[in-house]
């Protein structure tokens, strides 16, 4: 049973990577739009900063500031979704949000490694 779980995880990762490549390549071929462009990266890093600041303010008396930062982070991701939707189609826009978020986590990790 453990072997089936491991094989399933490996197949799931391969399918996930293939779907991400398909989204990126179809957006580039059909619409000449990179779903991982600099604007997406900047908005994503800003949203991660907003989430970090909201978590830092959890124990503060002014809890509304944390909600404002969460709202700004959500607005940044809605902005990213709308830009992707305008430049491509709804299918690419919906599924690329997940891949854009994962790309932002990789970029954030790379920036941390470079700064250390």
HUWOWO-V31141 format. One record per run of one state. SS is the DSSP state (H for helix, E for strand, L for the rest). FROM is the first residue (numbers start at 0). TO is the last residue. If there is no record, write none. Layout:
{{SS/FROM/TO} {SS/FROM/TO}}
This chain:
{{L/0/0} {H/1/30} {L/31/36} {H/37/55} {L/56/61} {H/62/86} {L/87/88} {H/89/114} {L/115/115}}
